[in-house]
């Protein structure tokens, strides 16, 4: 059982590391939104998507390790981390409890930061759409095609100097 427990603890640490990396990326993205660094923001989106995939993989790995440990303890595979803790040897319980709680806290911080960034980015896009609408007031900025996807209109058919004058 000790080997399964050590693999489970390692999986918790790995997941914690991925959450920390995601929080760092989200913090960086927020800084870039504030200073309006558009190119760098796009790069952070790619990095955030890649980190999200890493988090999913780490979660699956942790669930696999929980299942192994649960089978060793003759418990159902779908047991939660918190339900598993009282079944562990006394000297491992504080470590596992701390890792589980830290993972949960970091996950909540990641979710909060992601919501904040979403609001910031949505507001930036909204402001840009309003700005463009002042330049081309006769055109609607958002159009939907037959497939239901958003398409952006082309520039007006008349020259800009005709529209201004």
C-alpha positions in Angstrom: 0.0 0.0 0.0 2.9 2.4 0.7 4.0 2.4 -3.0 0.5 3.2 -4.1 0.3 6.0 -1.5 3.6 7.5 -2.6 2.4 7.5 -6.3 -0.9 9.2 -5.2 1.1 11.8 -3.3 3.3 12.4 -6.3 0.2 12.8 -8.5 -1.2 15.4 -6.0 2.1 17.3 -6.2 2.1 17.2 -9.9 -1.4 18.6 -10.1 -0.5 21.3 -7.7 2.4 22.3 -9.8 0.2 22.6 -12.9 -2.3 24.8 -11.1 0.5 27.0 -10.0 1.8 27.3 -13.5 -1.7 28.1 -14.8 -2.1 30.8 -12.1 1.2 32.3 -13.3 0.0 32.4 -16.9 -3.3 34.0 -16.0 -1.5 36.6 -13.9 0.7 37.4 -16.9 -2.3 37.6 -19.2 -4.0 40.0 -16.9 -0.9 42.2 -16.8 -0.8 42.2 -20.6 -4.4 43.1 -20.9 -3.8 46.1 -18.7 -0.9 47.4 -20.8 -2.8 46.5 -24.0 -0.1 44.2 -25.4 -2.2 42.4 -28.0 0.4 40.2 -29.6 1.6 38.9 -26.3 -2.0 38.3 -25.1 -2.5 36.0 -28.1 0.6 34.1 -27.1 -0.8 33.7 -23.5 -4.0 32.2 -24.9 -2.0 29.4 -26.6 0.0 28.8 -23.4 -3.2 28.8 -21.3 -4.8 26.3 -23.6 -1.7 24.0 -23.4 -1.6 24.3 -19.6 -5.3 23.5 -19.4 -4.6 20.2 -21.3 -1.7 19.5 -18.8 -4.1 20.1 -15.9 -6.6 17.7 -17.4 -3.9 15.1 -17.8 -2.7 15.6 -14.2 -6.3 15.2 -12.9 -6.7 12.0 -14.8 -3.4 10.7 -13.5 -4.5 11.6 -9.9 -7.8 9.8 -10.4 -5.9 6.7 -11.6 -3.7 6.8 -8.5 -6.8 7.2 -6.3 -8.3 4.2 -7.9 -5.2 2.1 -7.3 -5.0 3.1 -3.7 -8.7 2.5 -3.2 -8.4 -1.0 -4.6 -5.5 -1.7 -2.3 -7.6 -0.5 0.6 -10.6 -2.5 -0.7 -12.7 0.6 -1.4 -14.6 1.7 -4.5 -12.6 3.3 -7.2 -14.8 6.5 -7.1 -13.9 7.3 -3.5 -13.0 11.0 -2.9 -9.6 12.2 -1.7 -11.1 13.4 1.6 -12.9 10.1 2.2 -9.6 8.3 1.5 -7.6 10.3 4.1 -8.9 8.6 7.3 -8.0 5.2 5.8 -4.3 6.2 5.4 -1.5 5.5 7.9 -1.4 8.2 10.6 1.9 9.7 9.5 0.7 10.3 5.9 -2.6 11.9 6.7 -1.4 15.5 7.4 0.6 15.6 4.2 -2.2 14.2 2.0 -4.8 16.5 3.7 -2.5 19.5 3.1 -1.9 18.6 -0.6 -5.6 18.1 -1.2 -6.6 21.4 0.5 -3.8 23.3 -1.3 -5.0 21.9 -4.7 -8.6 22.9 -3.9 -7.5 26.4 -2.9 -5.3 26.9 -5.9 -8.1 25.6 -8.2 -10.4 28.2 -6.8 -7.8 30.9 -7.3 -7.3 29.7 -11.0 -11.1 29.8 -11.6 -11.4 33.3 -10.0 -8.5 34.6 -12.1 -9.9 33.0 -15.3 -13.2 34.7 -14.7 -11.5 38.1 -14.1 -9.5 37.7 -17.3 -12.6 36.8 -19.2 -14.3 39.9 -18.0 -11.3 42.1 -18.9 -10.9 40.6 -22.4 -14.7 40.8 -23.0 -14.7 44.4 -22.0 -11.7 45.1 -24.3 -13.4 43.5 -27.3 -16.6 45.4 -26.6 -14.8 48.7 -26.4 -13.0 48.0 -29.7 -16.3 47.1 -31.4 -17.7 50.4 -30.3 -14.7 52.2 -31.5 -14.9 50.5 -34.9 -18.7 51.3 -35.1 -17.9 55.0 -34.8 -15.6 54.7 -37.8 -18.0 52.8 -39.9 -21.4 53.7 -38.5 -23.5 52.3 -41.4 -22.1 48.8 -41.1 -23.1 46.3 -38.4 -20.0 44.8 -36.9 -21.4 41.3 -36.2 -23.1 39.2 -38.8 -24.0 35.5 -38.7 -23.8 33.4 -41.8 -26.1 30.4 -42.8 -24.0 28.1 -40.6 -24.6 30.2 -37.6 -21.0 31.4 -37.2 -20.0 35.0 -36.8 -18.6 36.7 -39.9 -17.1 40.1 -40.1 -18.2 42.4 -42.9 -15.9 43.8 -45.5 -15.1 47.4 -45.7 -17.8 49.7 -47.1 -17.9 49.9 -50.9 -17.2 53.7 -50.9 -13.8 55.1 -50.3 -13.1 56.4 -46.8 -12.6 60.0 -48.0 -16.1 59.9 -49.5 -17.5 58.7 -46.2 -15.8 61.5 -44.3 -16.5 64.4 -46.7 
